[in-house]
Amino acid sequence: MTSRTVLITGGNRGIGRAIAEEFVAQGHRVAVTARSGEGPEGALTVRADVTDSAALDAAFTEVETKLGPVEVVVANAGITRDMLLMRMSEDDFDAVVDTNLGGAFRVVKRASKGMLKARFGRIVLISSVVGLYGSAGQANYSASKAGLVGFARSITRELGARGITANVVAPGFIETEMTAALPEAQQAEYLKAIPAGRYASANEVARVVAWLAGDDAGYISGAVIPVDGGLGMGH
């Protein structure tokens, strides 16, 4: 395994933190961006909001100075503002798209400079089963996550000949504090829809991301890899 410099956005909690922990455990040089809180032990935490290009640029510069040029970027930072379409404000829509899709654009654009110079790069975008499956009350979130697919495939066509891959990982329901807090009846309802009959652990998502960024996945690009227990089959 080649040791790489890895940057994960939103790496202070949830799936992003699990991804950072996995890369640290595999011996990579790891940095995470966070608006607040800290990344896991062994990772460098830099302050940045993915909607702010200047802050992101400063965060990248700090990572490059301390750990070296970013070779692997994982665009994970995301927000939700769930609301039925008829009640959803333009601000609810714009804020989610600007963070989830615009944030990925800003991060990848900045990372691509060093990747082009090195003629090597691994770009992994964290989407969601909802991106292709859809979900009532999540038109903004679903649209932002679906947009990552077109983004990754366009990057693949632009940069694929330069040793750079761009892929999408689409998690389904993950065991988090949020899912644990759901009423039991609602949890049972969700589990019925998942062929695997259980939620994923965040670690299961993290290991797929780390594999995509590794030496064995150099010929995979523009792919959407579901980690959803079969929930979104065929979407």
Secondary structure, 3 states (H helix, E strand, C coil): CCCCEEEEECCCCHHHHHHHHHHHHCCCEEEEEECCCCCCCCCEEEECCCCCHHHHHHHHHHHHHHHCCCCEEEECCCCCCCCCHHHCCHHHHHHHHHHHHHHHHHHHHHHHHHHHHHCCEEEEEECCCHHHHCCCCCHHHHHHHHHHHHHHHHHHHHHHHHCEEEEEEEECCECCHHHHCCCHHHHHHHHHHCCCCCCECHHHHHHHHHHHCCHHHCCCCCCEEEECCCCCCCC
